[in-house]
Amino acid sequence: MSMIPLPPAPGADEHVSLALLNTRVTLPGGRVVDELDSPEAATLWLVEQDLAPAGAALLEYCQGRLAELRGTLRALFSAQVEGLAPDPEVLDGVNRALTRVPSALLLRHDGDRGLHRVPAHPVTKLVEHAMAQIAEDAAALLTGESADAVARCAAPPCDRFLLRTHARRHWCSTRCGDRVRASRAYARRRREAL
């Protein structure tokens, strides 16, 4: 269950990379909410995203690696939104996450399911597999048809990312949009009063 008092930003339900980016948000009043602030919280987030099995438990080191990937992806998405070339170290960080684990699903058979494919990894590699899937989603999003629709919420201090669903949409939620419109109306009334 999300600790962030906002609905998911547009695109975050379809793109786990956007969901990861938005696990840390600055709210009005400067309050920061971080859904990866402990190993337990990071584990819960991975389970909710179907990137880890129920009952998994991340260590602090793994939580830190996931938070580090979030920071790397935030830098990559920021560069995309601002139309800048990403820092080579940022690209290296994403590429390391992409290539750290084998991507091929192995063929298995059991009496209940018959033939099926599963990722083969020891429990100690759980976070690496999750990070690889997140990095793959980010790479596909930023090189795909929706790349130009990636945006950052235009309602300060909110710093969430979203996929614009309409050319005029620049906010991650109705709440952020209402806050910007209210601020504009207040500024307009003040100018008219002078």
Protein Blocks (a to p, Z undefined) as FASTA:
>chain_A
ZZbfcdcdehjlmmmklmmmmmpccdehhiacdfklbfklmmmmmmmnopacehiacdfk
lmmmmmmmmmmmmmmmmmmmnopacdfklmmmmmmmmmmpcfbdcddddfklopaddddd
dfklmmmmmmmmmmmmmmmmmmmmklmmgccdfbdfbfbdcddfbfklcbfbfklmmmmm
mmmmmmmmmmmmZZ
